[in-house]
Amino acid sequence: MKKIISLITVTMLSGCQITPKSNSDFDYIETIKSEYKVEGFTATLVHTGCFESYVGESGCERFSLEVNNQTEQVILIDWNQSKYTENNNVKQSGFMFSGIRYTDRNNAKQPAVILPHSKFEIKLTPTKNVYFKNKWETYNAPEQSGAVIAFNSSGRYNYVTFNSSYRTILKIDN
């Protein structure tokens, strides 16, 4: 009986062996941030959640939006007016983020409030890239994608276009 259990264990272990690539063989994702600056106000959008798989697939699932408000005004981000872009084309898709249930991703959202002299950061996932297939999953954003974010200050809207991108870089050993 001991021989059979040992034989099964050895067979299972040898059948599951995975040989990882060395670190020098990996491609990597380089993200390129898009930044908007006016006096006292900076907003930056960059791809996050990026990966490179063993089978050559790569992508980024979401964005990180960082806002630094050094003005005397409260700034609102109107999520209902903000849109996702692919290849410089505005899509009829907004964003979901922490606190939004998957089933409510297409519903109206409360604005984000950025107080004077404060910083704000949020991870955004385009709603058009979220789907259900036995569980909730996310498509990856294409290399050229970004956002039009609707900032509102003192009742005036300012629509800022961010063209964030990423690219896969292949390391070549000499």
Protein Blocks (a to p, Z undefined) as FASTA:
>chain_A
ZZmmmmmmmmmmmmmpccdddfklpccddddddddddehiacddddehiacdfkopacdf
bdcdddddfbfbdcdddfklpccdeehiacfbdcddehiafklmmpccddddddehiacd
dddddfklgccehiacdddddfbdcddddddeehiacdddddddddddddddZZ
